[in-house]
Amino acid sequence: MPPSLPATINIREPRWDQSTFQGRAKHFFMVTDPRNLLLSGATLEEARRVVEDYRYRGGSCTPSTAPGQDTAAGPSPGVGTGSAGGIPQCHQHPLLSGRTTPAVLFWQWVNQSFNAIVNYTNRSGDAPITPRQLGTAYVSATTGAVVTALGLKSLTKHLPALIGRYVPFAAVAAANCINIPLMRQRELKLGIPVTDENGNRLGESTAAAQKAIFQVVVSRIGMAAPAMGESPLLHPCLGAAAGPWQRGTGLVFATPLCCALFPQKSSMPVSRLEPEVQAQIREKDPRLETVYFNKGL
């Protein structure tokens, strides 16, 4: 007999408790599972059908379809949105891809263009952005990250060999600190939606946007640490094998674990919001102490 399920299942919410690191880690290990890439079109179509049937029934499930619903609820969010099911950033830094300045410049631009797209598609909030504003954000983000990487590359000539090997990791960290805030600058200017525990929208906060972007930057840097932070120490012992092995470790383990560092539905005290937002919230609910927001990925 299949395990019993509740009569209603919220397929928009993760299956595990997201207030704990363990629950968040389980969720992200599921949605970033590389085995999902091997699923056939028929399997994905069946999962889509089960989810759509479930929605049309108004959130009810029957014994005959419940086990399938439990299976489909897992990969569907990643497949449907493309935001959580893929690799949140490019770990292989272009400083390792070419020795000449033109080669570094080109591959760094490719890398940062990819990251800019990921940062934009995984942003939080719903503030409108014009094509011109998006183009300005892209140019500023990629240019700033490329210039930073080239500047750090020039330092390797004057540093000890071991320290110089960490320059690519420093460049990744610096690029994330530049690329992510610039691609999400509309959030910093206009704020992101903050809600109560039940999801009722209370307003938009730039303070919440700052916290959300900071958490994403920390997570992205952590994702690169296993592949790039340990390689300088292991490379003399393992030789060329250290690179692919470390990159694989980063993709399979570091990505979900670092995505799980902070709750996707993050929170902060009302007292830490901007004064005008606090006043707006106090008018709606004077007793409310905590607001929630989507931090993005």
N, C-alpha and C positions, 0 to 999 in steps of 0.2 A: 504494500500500500504506500502511495506517495505521502510525504509529510503534509499534515493539514496546514492550510493557510487561512489567514483572516478573510472575511467576506469581501473586504475592500483593501486595495493596495494602492499606495500613492506612488505611481511609476515615475514621478518627477523627483522623488527623493531617493537618496542612497539607501541601500538595504541595511547598512550598519550604522551604529551610533556615531554621529559625526562630532560629538563633544569630546571624544577620546582620540588620542593619536592612533591607537590600534584600529579603531573603527575607520578612521580616515585612510589609514594605510591599506586596509583591506579593500576599500572602495577604489583607490587609485591603482592598486595592483590589478584589480579586475579590468578597469577601463583602459589601462595601458598594456594589458597582456598582449605580447607580440603574436601569440597564437591566434588572436582575432583576425590577423591578416590572412590566415589560411582558411578561414571560413568560406564556404562556397556561396555563390549568389543565391542558390535555393534556400540555404540555411538563413541567410540574412532576410530574404523575402518572407520566410515563414515567421521569423521574429517580428518583422514589421507588421505582418498580418495579425498576429496574436495581440500586439500592442494596440493596433487600430480597432480590432474587435472589442478589446477590453474597454477602450474609451467610448465606443458607441453604445456599450451596454450600461454606461453611466457609472463605471467603477465597481461593477460586480463581477464575480468569477464563479464558475461552476467546477465541480470536482473533475470534470473531464478536461478542462482547460487550465486549471490552476497550476499544475506542474510546469506546463509550457510557459505560463506567464512568469513564473519564478525564474525560468531560464532566460526569457527574452528581456526581462527588465534589466539584466546586467549589461550586455553589450550595446543595447539600443541607444542610450544617451551618447556614448562615444561615437558610434557610427552616425547617428543623426546630426550631431552638432559639429563634429570634427574638432572640437576644442579640447576635450579631455582625452580623446582616444588616440592622439598622436604624440609626437615628441615636442614638448613645449619649447625647446630651443635647440640650436645647433651647437653641439659640444666641441666639435673639432675646430679649433681656432685656426684661422688662415695663416697665422704666423708660422705654423708648422707645415704649410703647404707650398711654400716657395721661398727661396733665399733672396731673390732680387726684390728691390723696392716695388717695381711695377707688378710683379707677381703677388706680393703681399697686399698691395693696394687693390688689385682686382679681386682676389679671393676674400679679402676683408669686406669689400663692398658687397659681394655676393652673400656672404655670411650675414652681414648686418641687414641686408634687404630682406632675407628670409626671416630674421628675427623681428624686423619691423612689422612684417605681415602677421606673424604669430602674435606679437604684442598687441596689435590693433584688433585682431579677431577675438582675442581672449580678454579684452578690456572689460571693465565694469561700467555700469551706468548706461543711460540711453540718450545722452545729450547729442543733438544733431551736429553733424560736421559736414562742411562743404568740401567738394573735391579740391578746391584751392587750399583750404586749411589742412586737409589730409596730405596733400603734396608738400606743403611747407613742413609739416611734422616729419614726413618721411625724409626729406632732404636734410633737415637739421639733425635728426636722429642718426642717420647713416654717416653723415659728414663728421659729426662729433665723435662717433665711435671709431671711425677710420683714422682720424687725426690722432686720437688718443693711442690707438694701437701702434701707429707709425712712430709716435713719440716714445713709447715704451720700447719699441724695437731698437731704437737708436741707443738706448741705455745699455743694451746687452754688451756693447763693445767695451764698456767701462766697468763691468761687474764681474765678480768671480764666476767661474763656470757653473757651479751648482746653483747659485742665486739666479744666474741668467736663465737657467732652465725653467724657473718659475715665472718668468716674464709673460709667457702666453696665458697662464692662469690669471695673472694680474690684469692682463689686457681684457680677458673675458669678463672679469669682475667689473672693471671700469666701464666696459662697453654696455653691460647690463644696467649700470647706474646711470648711463646716459640715454640709451635707446628706449628703455621702458618708460621713464617719466616723460620723454619727449613725444613718444607715440601716444601717450595717454594724457597729454597736457590739457585737453579739454576737460578732463575730470578734475584736474587741479584748479582750473579756472572757474568751472561752473558747479563742481561738486558731483557726487553720486547719490542715488536714492538711499535714504535710510528708512527703516521700517520698524514697527514693533514686532513682538515675538510671533504674531499671527500673520505677518506679511503686509500689514496695512501701511501704506506709504505715508510718511510724515513730513518729508521735505528732502532737500539736497544739501549735502555737506562736503566742503572741501577738506575739512579735517579728517573725515572718514576716507576720502580719496587719498590723502597723504599716507594714512596708515595702511590702506589696501596696497598701494604701490610699493611701500617699504617692505611689506611682507612678501610680495611677489619677487622683488629684487633679491631678498635674502634667500628665497627658495631657489631661484635660478642660479645664483652663485653656488649654492650647495650642490646642485645637480652636476655642476662642472668639476667639483672638488675631487671626486674619486678618479676621474679620467685624467685630469690635468694636474691635480695637486700631488698625487703619489707617483706619477710617471717619472719625474726627475730623480726620485730615489730608486725606483725599480729598474729604470732603463739600463744603468751600467751592469746589472745582474742578469736581466732578461733579454736585453738587446731589443731587436725590432718587435719581438712578440709582446712586449709590454704595451704597445700602442693599441692594437686591436683588442687585446684582452681587457685593458682598462676601459676602453670605450664601450665594450659590451657590458661590463659591470655597471657603468654609469647609466646606460639605457635601461637595463632590466631592473636594477635596484634603486639607484639614486633618484631617478625621475619620480616614481610613485612615493618614495619615502620623503622626498623634499616637498612634493606637492602636499603631503599630509602634515607638514610642519605647523600649518595654521588652518583653522577651519575655513571652508569655502564660504560659509555664512558667518562672517566675522562680526564682532561686536565691540562696542565701546560705551563708556558712561555718557549720559546726556551732558554732564557737567564739563566734558572735554570738547564738546562741539562749539562752533562759533556762537557768540552771544545772540545774534539774530535768529539762528536756527533753534537755539535753546528756547527763546521766547516763543517761537512758532509752535514748538512741541508742547510747551507748558500750557498754551492756550487749548490744545486738544486733549492733553492728559497730564495734569499737574503731578500725578504720582509716578509717572514713568521715569525709570532710572537708567535703562539700558536700551540702546538702539542697535539694529542689525543691518548689515550690508553685504553685498556680494563683492569679494575682493578681486575677482578675476583670476586668471591663471598666468 
